[in-house]
Amino acid sequence: MFSRFIIATDLSAASYAVVKCLRDLRTYEAKHCLLLQCLSLQEMGTVALSYTTAFLESTLAEQKKILEQHGFEVETRVVPGSARREINRIATEENYSLIVVGSRGHSFVGEAFLGGVASSVIHHARTPVLLIRLEAKPGDELEFVQAGHCNFTEHVLFPTDFSENSDYAFTYLQNMVADGAKRVTLLHVQDKDRIDPHLTHRLEEFNEIDRARLEKMKELLQKKGHADIAIELCYGSPFTEITRFIRERSVPLVVMGSQGRGFVEELFLGSVSHNVARHSEASVLLIPAKRTGT
């Protein structure tokens, strides 16, 4: 499913944490990895001031070795240009099935590449993006960054609004179950803002309809593999309920479509999926809407 994937690196401590966190991707048929370093034109002109060529090569070689120890075939590449543009261009033109980036949390504000560019990458990507949640801890001199929740097979949360793009993202979830995901929770939140106050008298009716939808999805997943499948149906704000579930159940991985019901071209700050990616304590796999044409 994710046989060829890109890891965006900036050679920082955070990028080392991402690299060390990816062993479980082998379960999802990941084999070939491109370890990609993007340098702006300004950085290319001044790279000798901060990184010698030997340092660049040695650091990439160290990260490559870690990935090879995980069992991946690894290619390294340094390219000039905008990270967001180059990562998405290479993923599309060279037929990569996944982009992996790291984030230190709430507003994607973090050190160097892994903070500032992650939001732009996921907003413009046409390839699925795995956003690895990072945890920062103070050290004696430099901040030590480690990836949290690296187990991507133990428990997968799949929030759905039954939109077309949620259905598309569900095809990825089916493949993950077939490949060996151990536990899956299907979650639907009845959006209080849409129902209250004029449709509250129909809430039980909506619950009955949507529980039947979840049961059908559960049956499909049970035919794909041996995962333990659970169903959750709740009422409230989708973002609040999803992040609460992640926090209370210590969910390591969330899989979501990145364009939901009612969005023609998703607005970054308004979307549930991207807000979950920005604020949740879990890593998030975003599946972009299936697009036709250019």
C-alpha positions in Angstrom: 0.0 0.0 0.0 2.8 2.4 0.9 5.5 0.6 -1.0 7.4 3.9 -1.9 7.5 6.7 0.6 9.3 10.0 1.1 10.7 11.2 4.5 11.2 14.9 4.6 14.3 15.7 6.7 16.1 18.8 7.8 18.9 16.9 9.5 17.7 18.2 12.9 17.2 16.2 16.1 13.5 16.2 15.3 14.1 14.6 11.9 16.2 11.9 13.6 13.2 11.2 15.9 10.9 10.8 12.9 13.4 8.4 11.2 13.6 6.2 14.3 9.8 6.0 14.5 8.9 4.3 11.2 9.6 0.6 11.8 5.8 -0.2 11.8 5.4 1.1 8.3 6.8 -2.2 7.1 3.5 -3.8 8.2 1.8 -1.6 5.6 4.1 -2.9 2.8 6.5 0.0 2.9 9.8 -0.9 1.2 11.5 1.9 -0.6 12.2 5.2 1.1 13.5 8.5 -0.3 15.2 10.5 2.4 14.7 14.0 1.1 16.5 17.2 2.1 15.2 20.4 0.5 17.3 23.6 0.6 16.0 27.0 -0.3 18.1 29.0 -2.9 19.3 31.2 0.0 20.3 28.1 2.0 22.1 26.7 -1.1 24.1 29.9 -1.4 25.1 29.9 2.3 25.2 26.2 3.0 29.0 26.3 3.5 28.5 28.6 6.5 26.4 26.2 8.4 26.8 22.7 6.9 29.9 21.5 5.1 29.2 19.1 2.3 30.8 16.3 4.4 28.4 17.1 7.3 25.4 16.9 5.0 26.5 13.6 3.6 27.4 12.1 6.9 24.1 13.1 8.6 22.1 11.7 5.7 24.2 8.5 5.8 23.4 8.2 9.6 19.7 8.5 9.0 19.9 6.2 6.0 21.6 3.6 8.2 18.8 3.8 10.8 16.2 3.3 8.1 18.1 0.3 6.6 18.2 -1.2 10.1 14.4 -1.0 10.0 14.5 -3.1 6.8 13.9 -0.3 4.2 15.7 0.3 0.9 16.9 3.9 1.2 17.8 6.5 -1.4 19.0 10.0 -0.2 18.6 13.2 -2.2 19.3 16.9 -1.6 17.3 19.3 -3.9 17.1 23.0 -4.2 13.8 24.9 -3.9 10.7 25.3 -1.7 10.3 22.2 0.5 6.5 22.2 0.1 6.7 22.5 -3.7 9.5 20.0 -4.2 8.2 17.4 -1.8 4.7 17.4 -3.4 6.2 17.6 -6.9 8.5 14.6 -6.4 5.8 12.6 -4.7 3.4 13.2 -7.7 5.9 12.9 -10.6 7.7 9.9 -9.2 4.7 8.0 -8.0 5.4 7.9 -4.3 2.5 6.6 -2.2 3.2 8.4 1.1 4.9 11.5 2.5 6.2 11.4 6.0 6.7 14.7 7.9 7.2 15.5 11.6 5.4 18.1 13.7 6.0 19.3 17.3 2.4 20.1 17.9 -0.4 22.5 18.1 0.4 25.2 15.5 3.1 23.4 13.6 5.5 25.9 15.0 8.8 24.1 15.7 12.4 23.9 14.8 13.5 24.4 11.2 11.8 22.4 8.5 9.7 20.1 10.5 7.7 22.9 12.1 7.1 25.6 9.6 6.7 23.5 6.4 4.6 20.6 7.7 1.3 22.6 7.5 2.0 23.7 3.9 2.9 20.2 2.9 -0.3 18.6 4.1 -2.5 21.5 2.8 -1.2 21.1 -0.7 -0.5 17.4 -0.9 -2.2 15.1 -3.4 -0.5 12.1 -1.8 -1.3 10.7 1.6 0.7 12.4 4.4 1.7 10.8 7.6 2.2 13.5 10.2 4.4 12.1 13.0 3.7 13.7 16.3 6.8 14.7 18.2 7.4 15.4 21.8 10.0 18.0 23.0 11.9 17.7 26.2 14.4 20.1 27.6 18.1 19.1 27.7 21.2 20.6 29.1 21.9 22.8 26.1 19.8 21.7 23.1 16.2 20.6 23.1 15.9 16.8 22.7 13.1 15.7 20.5 11.6 12.3 20.4 8.6 10.8 18.5 5.7 9.7 20.6 3.2 6.9 19.8 5.3 5.1 17.2 3.1 2.0 17.1 1.0 2.4 14.0 -0.7 -1.1 14.1 -1.8 -1.4 17.7 -4.9 0.9 17.6 -6.1 3.0 14.6 -8.9 5.5 15.0 -11.0 6.3 11.9 -13.4 9.2 12.3 -15.9 9.5 9.5 -18.6 11.9 8.4 -19.7 9.4 5.7 -18.7 12.0 3.0 -17.3 10.9 -0.3 -13.7 11.6 0.8 -14.3 9.7 4.1 -15.4 6.8 1.9 -12.2 7.1 -0.1 -10.0 7.2 3.0 -11.9 4.1 4.2 -10.3 2.1 1.3 -6.9 2.8 2.8 -8.2 1.7 6.2 -9.4 -1.6 4.6 -5.9 -2.2 3.2 -4.3 -1.4 6.6 -6.5 -4.1 8.2 -5.7 -6.5 5.5 -2.0 -5.8 6.1 -2.2 -6.4 9.9 -3.6 -3.5 11.9 -4.6 -5.1 15.2 -7.4 -2.8 16.4 -9.6 -0.2 14.8 -12.2 2.1 16.2 -14.8 3.6 13.8 -16.0 6.9 15.2 -18.9 9.2 14.0 -19.7 12.4 15.8 -23.2 13.8 15.4 -22.4 17.5 14.9 -24.3 19.4 17.6 -24.0 22.7 15.6 -25.9 21.1 12.7 -28.6 19.4 14.9 -29.2 21.8 17.8 -31.8 23.2 18.3 -34.1 22.5 15.3 -33.3 18.8 14.7 -32.7 17.5 18.2 -36.0 15.6 18.1 -34.6 13.5 15.3 -31.3 12.7 17.0 -32.4 9.1 17.8 -33.3 8.6 14.1 -30.0 10.0 13.0 -28.2 7.7 15.5 -30.0 4.6 14.1 -29.1 5.5 10.5 -25.5 6.2 11.3 -25.0 3.2 13.5 -26.2 1.0 10.7 -23.6 2.7 8.4 -20.9 2.0 11.0 -22.0 -1.6 11.3 -21.7 -2.1 7.6 -18.2 -0.6 7.6 -17.3 -2.9 10.5 -18.5 -5.9 8.5 -16.3 -4.9 5.5 -13.3 -4.6 7.7 -13.9 -8.0 9.4 -13.8 -9.5 5.9 -10.4 -7.9 5.3 -8.4 -9.2 8.3 -8.5 -10.2 12.0 -8.5 -6.7 13.6 -10.7 -6.1 16.7 -13.3 -3.5 15.3 -15.2 -1.2 17.7 -17.9 1.4 16.9 -18.3 4.7 18.7 -21.2 7.1 18.1 -21.3 10.4 20.0 -22.8 13.9 20.0 -21.0 17.2 20.2 -18.3 19.1 18.3 -16.5 16.7 15.9 -13.0 18.2 16.7 -13.6 18.2 20.4 -14.9 14.7 20.5 -12.2 13.3 18.3 -9.4 14.8 20.2 -11.0 13.8 23.5 -11.2 10.2 22.3 -7.5 10.3 21.2 -6.4 11.6 24.6 -8.5 9.3 26.8 -7.8 6.1 24.8 -4.1 7.0 24.1 -4.6 6.4 20.4 -1.3 6.2 18.5 -2.6 6.7 14.9 -5.6 8.5 13.4 -6.6 8.0 9.8 -8.8 10.7 8.2 -9.9 12.0 4.9 -8.7 15.6 4.5 -11.8 17.0 2.8 -15.1 16.4 4.5 -18.8 17.0 3.9 -19.6 20.5 2.7 -16.1 21.4 1.5 -15.4 22.0 -2.2 -11.8 23.2 -1.6 -11.0 22.7 2.1 -10.0 25.7 4.2 -7.0 24.9 6.3 -8.1 26.6 9.5 -11.7 25.5 9.3 -11.3 21.8 8.5 -11.8 19.2 11.2 -9.1 16.9 9.8 -6.4 19.5 9.7 -7.4 20.8 13.1 -7.1 17.3 14.5 -3.7 17.0 12.8 -2.6 20.3 14.4 -3.8 19.6 17.9 -4.1 15.9 18.6 -1.6 13.9 20.6 -1.6 11.2 18.0 0.2 10.9 14.7 -2.3 11.5 11.8 -2.5 9.9 8.4 -4.3 12.3 6.1 -5.8 10.9 2.9 -6.4 13.8 0.4 -9.6 13.9 -1.6 -9.5 11.9 -4.8 -9.2 14.6 -7.5 -9.9 14.3 -11.2 -8.3 16.5 -13.9 -5.4 18.8 -13.3 
